[in-house]
Amino acid sequence: MNPRDNHAIGRLSQAAGSSFESWIDGQHEVAKMIGILAYVAHNQVETNVIKGRLTRTAASESDYTGLLDRGAKYFACEAKSTKAESLPRAAVQPKQQKHLEIVARAGGLALLLVEFRITELPLRYRFAVPWLEVPWVTKRSAESISAEQLGPWLIAPGTCYLERFHPRGTPTTTYRGRVFPRD
């Protein structure tokens, strides 16, 4: 493959990932407004410049972390976007897998957000799957998931992906650093 093709593919992948992250950021703003999220942070990948090139030095624990509004329950989410027919488990770094498992087993909400892009039709199918329920299937020697397997966790258009995992917290308002329920 031509190196220029590799650069073009990389740019397209990065743009698609940025689009998915923008969608997630919008979802989190909605979740804050309707009283589901009290706080959320978008964690960035650690990078370094080596020989004039920007390189990843370490993966973050998960893409998003925060607190759900009711009961201050911890929240962690890893987001992946792909135009392939399946997403390999290896796409989620071991450090991220461990973090999601710890959060889930400790009673927090740990999710894998997956976007499958169908480029011929410009369609996007998005899923929010509890980490411990991801139906990984071993094909040949590697685990992966496909959109068909994630059907029950499809995010309906016009809904906030966190709604199904939270009994909509009471909308709140903040005054002088304290949070009060709104009527």
N, C-alpha and C positions, 0 to 999 in steps of 0.2 A: 504494500500500500504506500502511496506517495505521502511523504511527511507533511505536505501541505494539506492533504486530505485528513490526516490525523489532527492537525491543528483546527481545521474547520469542524470536525466531529466534536472535538473538545469544547469549542466555543458554543456549538448548538446544545450540547449536554449541559453546559454551565447555564445557558440561558433558560433551558427547561427547568433546571433545578431552582434557579432564582424565581421563576414564575410560580413554582409550587410553594416555595418559601413565602412569597408575597401572599399567596392564597391562605396559607397557614397563619401568617401574621394577622390577616384580616379576620380569620376565624377566631383568633384569640381576642381581638378587640371586641367582637360580638359577644364572646363568652364573658368578658369582663362586664359589658353593659347589661347582660341579662342575669348576672349574679352567679356565674359558674366559676370563674377564675378570679382569685384575689390578686395573684401575682404570677407573672411568667417571664422567663429570661430566655433569649435566643442565644445559645452557646455556640461560639465560633470554633472552628478547627484551628489548632495551633500551627502556625507557619513560621518559616525562617527563609532568609535569602541565602542561598548557597551558590557560589560561582555565578552570581547575577540572575539566578532563577528562583522564583518563589516555589518552595516545596513544603509539603505537609510534614510536620515533625511528630504530631500526635493527634489522634482523634479525641474529640471532646467526649465526656461521659455519655451524653445524649444531646440531640439537637435542641430540645426545649426542656426546661425544668420549671417548676413553679408550685403554687399552692392553690388547691381548689377552695372556693369560698366557704363552703360549709365544713366546719370541723378542721380546717387547715390541713387537709389531707395532701400529702406530697404527690406531685405529678411529674412524670418523665415521659418524653416522647421522642422517638427516632423516626425521621422522615426519609423516605427513599422514593425516587422517581425513575421510571425506566420506560423505554420504548420496546423492550424485549417482551416475549410472551411469558417469561417467568422472572422472578427475582431470586437470586441465590442467597442463601443464608450468609455466605461469606461477605456479602455486601454490607452487612452489619458487623462492624469490627468487634473482636472478642471483648475489648474493654466496654464497649457499648452494650453488648449482650449481657455481660455480667451486671452492669449497672441496672438495666431494665429488670433483670431477674431479682436482684436484691430489693428494688423498689416494690415489685409486685408481691414478693413473698413477705415483705414487711407490712403489707396492707395498703400501700399506695396505689396509684393508678399509673401503670406502665403500658404505653401503647406503641405499636408500630403503625405509622401512617405510610401507606403505599399508594403511589399514583402510577397507573399503567396508561401510557400515551399511545393512542392508535393514530399514527401520523397520516395514514391515507385519508382518514375521515375528519381530521382534527378533533378527536374525542379524547376525553380524559375520564378514567374511572378511578375514583378515590375510595380508599378503604381505611378504617380505623379499627385495628385488631388488638385486643388485650394481648400483651406479650406472651403470657403463659398459654394462650389459646391459639397461637399461630400454627396452622396445620402444615408444618413442613413435611414435604414428601421427598424421599430419597430416590433420585434417578441416577443411574450409574453409580457414582460414588459421592455425589454431592446433594445436599438438601436444598430445596427451593420451594417457592409457592407461585401459584398463578392466579389470575383474576377469577377464574371459575371456582377455585377453592375458597376464595374470600367473599363470595356472594353474600353471606349473612351479615357481613360487616360493611357493606356498601354505604357510602355517605350519600343520603338523598340530597338532590339539588335544593338549595334554599334553606338547608338546615345547618346548625352548628354541630360539628362532629363530636363535641364533648357532651351534648345533650343526653345521649343514650346512657352515658356512664355517670350521670349526676342528676339528682332530683332537684333541678333548678334551684339554686340558692336564692335566698331572699335578696332582692336588689338592695344595694347598700349605697350610702353616701359617706364621704370622708370629711370630717371637720376637725381641724387642728390635730391631724395625725391619728384620730380615732375613727373607727368604722362603726356606723349606725345603720340599722335596718331602715329602709324606706317604706312608707305605707303604700 
